Structure formats: structure tokens, C-alpha cells
Amino acid sequence: MKDAGPQPIYLKDYTPPAYLVDDVHLTFQLSPNTTRVISRVRFCKNPDAASAEFFLHGEDLRLMWAKIDGVSIAPDVTEKGLTCDVPANAFTWEAEVEIDPANNTALEGLYMSNGMYCTQCEAEGFRKITYFPDRPDVMAVYTVRIESDLPVLLSNGNPTVSGAGFAEWHDPWPKPSYLFALVAGDLIPTSDQFTTASGKDVALNIYARKGDETKCAYALDALKRSMTWDENVYGREYDLDIFNIVAVDDFNAGAMENKGLNIFNSAYVLASPETATDANFESIEAVIAHEYFHNWTGNRITCRDWFQLCLKEGLTVFRDQQFTGDMRSKAVKRIDDAVALRAYQFREDNGPLAHPVRPESFVEINNFYTATVYEKGAEVIGMLKRLVGDEKYAEALDLYFTRHDGDAATIEDWLAVFEDVTGRDMTQFKRWYTQAGTPRITVTDSFENGTYTLKLTQETRPTPGQPDKKPQVIPVAIGLLAPDGTEVVPTTMLELTEDAQSFTFEGLTEKPVPSILRDFSAPVIINHDQDTKTRAFLLAHDTDPFNRWEAGHALATEVVMRMVTDDVAPDPAFLDGLAAVMRDDNLDPAFRARIVGEMPRQDDIAQRLFEQGRTPDPMAIYRTFETLKVQIALHLQDITPRIYAAMQVPGSYSPAADAAGKRSLGNIALSLMSRLDGGKQAAQQYATADNMTQQLAALSALLKQGGGADQRADFFQQWRHEKLVMDKWFAVQVGTAAPEDAAATVKSLTKHPLFDMRNPNRFRAVLGAFSGNAAGFHMADGSGYNLLADWLIKLDPVNPQTAARMTTAFDSWKRYDANRQAHMVAALQRILKNPEISGDVAEMITRLLDSAAPD
């Protein structure tokens, strides 16, 4: 391990930049190993800054020369940047550096992806391009010249002039360096135009490699729908003459919102019915929208410092969730969001990596692009909207855009607009940003003389660095149902602000059944002692779609817990409830698919056992799930063939929500049928499938039953030249492997000629899928932990960001038995002792181990 690692940075230590930038001129002379970057930057002293030190960030740069106001200087250069003496008044800084994009495997700054130049500057990648104050509160207007023989040369803003071997771009809107972008390559555009509400024509282009241009139409359509939606719902109009998107094969994240030039992981752009699943189409729609919405919530208004990351990401995630709900099904979208939050963010809150939505400190900011910042940050926005109402929310957003356009803002700025619009004091609500952990609400009730009393108590457990928690403001949406299923009190919003509060409802003739936390109105855990009969009642009668799903999910969790702890058969009431849902043709197919197919995760059961003081056995949990799924298949065997037949969508493929919902329910039926027919129907579907959704679902069902060898080979032969489809081929094999075979499957696939650990998508398809195969990863002999550790040690020197994010597979180590704990800690310590360890990975491992070694 390196002797002196990076030191923590604290929110409390924020100081304004010593120097501000008026404008930036950059010239790129592109070459794979010797790209020259010439910068000309106009600086002025910041009157609000206490310090006068002139410091420019810079890493992995070869400084050729530097000048101030035309006079050559010799700055003091370190591995982190440079300093020098500067004039008291405004001055012009000029420099030339040399960088090596071809060997930039970390995919930060300017790098090459299969012959194409591209950039990724968020969070701190611009400092690997040239010397600059690389911080989000330094905003400037950029003019860029790109010199190269490649046919497509792109940067931010609007094109100004181009000719043989060069192109120039100008971005009139001030932006921080993390939003800078450049792309150069042999690319084919798919083009259209959009006319804004004010009548401005905007040219739209999606660039992809030759051969992929036929897979951009859906992304382009999603972009146009996003632009229309943002005008209609938020009143936000696009502000440049052109909007470009580029699909890149090698990309650490999903996409990047660079002003006017969004760079995307190709997985979130390229789609055709033959190569992309329904889930891929929905993800493309959502990510295209997310990055476009950043134009206002992230670009026009950015964050003052990286502690405010949730200011742009939480708000933009909330906006893209709203968009998807409007494009598809609000109910299904809300279920999907809650499932994802519980799977990833609740797990974060319950482990050693817990941190507030706005952290107080960090070592590597890349490690805080987390579910807490993004998804919990979005839930915080949703709670604000519920508390103030739709009208006041819209008024507050208008004020936010007006007041802070062109600013680098803070959470305090954000909350202030709500205080000014509503008159509410947001001091207590701010705890959602500063306090880590998932609040738990315990529910008790009573009924006497026509009055129903509901008592709610809240508790947030200690998290690293925050042992004591204060009560939150929690919007709890509730409805009351009569014993006959009629709704006697419609959805009402309660505000829980104290440790314990009671709420009364009068004038009732009999004790009602409460439907609590409707529409998942807050990111909390509800502890309510309900019996199977009550949950089955809510599954049958609740008028709130989310809570109807929640009742079924709670039933399934209860059934699995009993099966694991008491070795009993699944409750017949639960099986009957699933049958009733399957038979109800009045329900949306996508909604039925969520209720019947969305079983609790094996990881969730392990966490619940741990919280009950039991030691979870991953293999026992896996076997329980397998038993339950067979019992469900048997119980529904007279229904599933009819459902399967009814859900076949005639005609050509459409990614629309209604058709996708039918395929989803049909494939749930197929999965259940395959457990009884040996995969006969799945083999037939594979043979006749005309789209990837049906083909992959059939292959998965066959592999899960231990068959499908011929189909797996056929799939490879058919799609071996399609990178994104091959990612699916790798992942489905690992995900469906029996636990005892999972490690061997991974070892075999990592020796495959198409496995490339340098490509983040391919690495995640194999090693990420492995960590998701819970029983296979948690084998008692520690082989799974050692296998992942081996690969993270290999990957870290190549791509620290991806390696660091993959360490979260170990974040639940304290819940397991002493033997597994010892194996996990040993694997983590082995990674930490690697002499080539990066700061990204070192911070993550240190945080994971800070909760002390196992007893």
C-alpha cells in the first residue's frame, strides 16, 4: 500500500476559489500517444476569496511551456498541480501540455475507445487534460479548436467554423470544467430537429460507429419526447442551436450531461428489437431523459462543490422518474423505484458505507456517486413535493431557476426557495440531507367508540460517525379500508415530526384496516405487526397500487422467512393470493408481473434474519427460494398456460409500455412453466423469438433448469459480433448458475476470448453478475470472495473507478457467520495490501473495514 494516501476533504473547510475565470480557449492537436493541449485562460482575482494563492490542478500531464501575459514562466509543478506568482490584476495564462489518450485506461480525462477520442471529466477528470482550477464553482465560457484528420470533431456549445483537419466550437453558457467534452472519431450521425416552444429550431444528432447507426432511432425519439416534456412540465426550454449525443463502448458510468454534447455508454443509446430487451428500451428512455434534464438541473445551475452533488443528481433523478411515469405506468414505475431503493440504498444505509445524502467529508469523490446521493436524493425531492403540494412545488422550482440560473448553488440555496414560497421552516427537513440511515416507523393502533387512533414512532439507527439521530420530517400517506374492502378514509398525508405521534380518525362504525405509506411516500421502513389474513386482504382490496403490491411483497417475505426458520411449506393463502392476481385480467399486465414475479431478494432475507439476531445461511436461503418457486409453479399450473398464450403480442415488435407489460407477464408465466415442463415451452419460444426480450427470457429459463446448452451456443454464434448482446450472454450464464457452479462459470468466462476486463460493461457482466449470485458468491469456503478480490486487484491499476464500485459486494460482511466474515475480511485486507492500490479502492476498503474485524 502507498505510504501517504489522499487526505479527507471536509465540507466545513470550503473556501471560495482564489481566482475566477472569464473565458477559456483550448486547442487540441490530437494524437494517440502525444496529444498536445494548448490553453489560454483569462483569470481575475476573486474579491470574495481569503487566499491569494494561484493553484491549478493537473495530473499525468507533461508541461511543455507556460506563459503569463506572454512572458515565459517556470511554475512549481507537483503530481497534483502547479503554483506560480501572478499579477495583482487580471491576466492571461497560457500553457501547452502533452497527454497520452491511448494509454488512459482509467477512462478519465481524454482517452481513446477503439480509435475514437472521448472525454469524461466529472468529477475531476479535466485536470488530466490541462492545468486548470478543476472545481465546480469556477465557471467560464469555452471556445475550443480541435485539430485532427478524423471526420467528426465535436465539443460543447455551437459549431462556429470548420475546415480540412479542424473544427471550432463555442459554448456561450458559462460552465465548470467537469462539463467540458470532446469527441473525435469516424462516426455516423442519426439526425433530426426539434422546434422549441418559442419557435427555435434545434439540430439533433446521435453519433455511433458505422454499423450501429441503425440502432439510434429510439434514443432520438426519447430525446424529442424529453425536450417536449421538460417544456410542458417544468417550463424549461433548450438553449443552444444543436444537441449532440455520442455512443461510446468504453465508459465507466451510464452517461454524462456535458453541455450540448452528452457522451453515453453505448448500452444506453443503441437498441433494436433484435438486440435490446424491453428493459433496455426503458433504460435508454430514462437515461436519455436524465442527461437532457441536466441541462437545467446541473448545467445552467450547477453545484458549488462536490458535497452538493445530490443537488443536481437527486433533483434530476426525480425528474426522470416523473418522466418515465408519464411515458409508461406511474404505479409500476413507483414499484420499480422502491424495489431499487431498497435493494441498493437501504443496503448502503444498513452497512459500513452509510453516509448522508450530502456527505460531510470524502477522500475520493468518485466513491460518492451512490444510491444514497442519487436515489435517496430523489426521494427527498419527492417528499418535498408531497409536503408543499404540486402548486407550491412548481412555484418553488420556477423561483429556483430564476434566482440561481448561472450559479453554483448549495442545498441551503435549494431549501431557501421552498421557505420563501411556502413560509415553511425547512430546518428539520434539512436533516434528510445531513443525517444518514433509513428511518424505521413502528405502527400501533386502537379503535374505541368510533375513533381510530394510529400511533407512529420513528427511529433511525446509528451509522458510521453519527451515533445519535434526531427525528425527521416524514410524510406518511395513509388510507383506511372498511372490513368489506371499501375505502372509508381516502389518501391523507400525515406529517410525522416527533419521535412518537398519534393521529385520530373519528366517526367510523368499525375498526378499519390501515393502508400505510401509500405510493411509498417516504424512504422508510415500516414495522407493522400484520397477520397473513390482513396482508391478503390488502392485496385483494387496497386501492393504492403501490400498497397492493407491497402487501403481496410482504406476504412473500413472511412466507420465505417462515420457510427458512421453521422449515414449513409455503402458506396456502399466499399462493391463493398470487393465483387471484394472475386471474384478474382487469389488472395491468405489468402490474401483475410485478406482484407475481417480484419476489423478495435473497439479500433482503439475509438482512432480515440478521436483524432478528439470526445468522443467515446463503445456501439455505437459496434452496428455500427454489422450493417456493416450484410450489408457486405447481399452484398456478392451471393458470400459467392461459396467461402465457394471452400475453403473446401479435405483429411487429414495439417497445411501448403496454406491449412490454404483456411480454413481462408472459415471461413470468414461462419461467414458472419451465420448472414443470423441463423447459419445453422455453425451447419453443427461443426457436421462434423475433426479438431479444423473448429470446433472452427463453435462454434464461432454459439455463436456470440446467439445460439450454444448444441454445447458449446458438446465441453466441448469432450475436458474437454484437458487444452489448454479448454482455447479456456473459451475464445470463453467471446469473443462472447454481451456487456451487458459479465460481467455475466465472473462471471459464474470464478465459473466453471476448472477455475484456478493460471494458467496464464486460467486467460488470461477469464479476458484477457474480456478486449478485448471492449463494454462489457467499460460498462457505470463501472461494467467491477470493475470486472477486483477485480480479479487483487486477482491475484497480487499469480502472480504479470500476474496481472501487465493485468493492461494495463486500459491504454486508458483518451479517454472516464467523467463518464467512473471516474470509471476507481476509479478502479485503489482501486488496488493501496491494502495492498498486488506488486511492479510490483504498478509501472503499478502509471504510468497509473501519467497522472492526469480526469477533
Buried (B, 14 or more C-beta within 10 A) or exposed (E): EEEEBBEEBEBEEEEBBBBBBEBBBBBBBBBEEEBBBBBBBBBEBBEEBEEEEBBBBBBBBEBEEBBBEEEEBEBEBEEEBBEBEBEEEBBBBBBBBBBBBBEBBBBBBBBBBEEBBBBBBBBBBBBBBBBBBBBBBBBBBBBBBBBBEBEBBBBBBBBEEEEEEBBBBBBEBBBBBBBBBBBBBEBBBBEBEBEBEEEEEBBBBBBBBEEBBEBBBBBBBBBBBBBEBBBEBBEBBBBBEBBBBBBBBBBBBBBBBBBBBBBBBBBBBBBBBBBBBBEBBBBBBBBBBBBBBBBBBBBBBBBBBBBBBBBBBBBBBBBBBBBBBBBBBBBBBBBBBBBEBBBBBBBBBBBBBBBBBBBBBBBBBBBBBBBBBBBBBBBBBBBBBBBBEEEBBBBBBBBBBEBBEEBBBBBEBBBBBBBBBBEBEBEEBBBBBBBBBBBBBBBBBEBEEEEBBBBBBBBBBEBBEBEEBEBBBBBBBBBBBBEEEEBBBEBEEBEBEEEEBEBEBEEBEEBBBBBBBBBBBBBBBBEBEBEBEBBBBBBBBBBBBBBBBBBBBBBBBBBBBBBBEEEEEBBEBBBEBBBEBBBEEEBBBBBBBBBBBBBBBBBBBBBBBBEEEBEBBBBBBBBBBBBBBBBBBEBBBEBBBEBBEEBEBEEEBBBEBEBBBBBBBBBBBBBBBBBBBBBEBBBEBBEEBEBBBBBBBBBBBBBBBEBBEEBBEBBBEEBEEBBBBBBBBBBBBBBBBBBEBBBEBBEEBBEBEBBBBBBBBBBBBBBBBBBBBBBBBBBBEBBBBBBBBBBBBBBBBBBBBBBBBBBBBBBBBBBBBEEBBBBBBBBBEBBBEBEEBBBBBBBBBBBBBEBEEBE
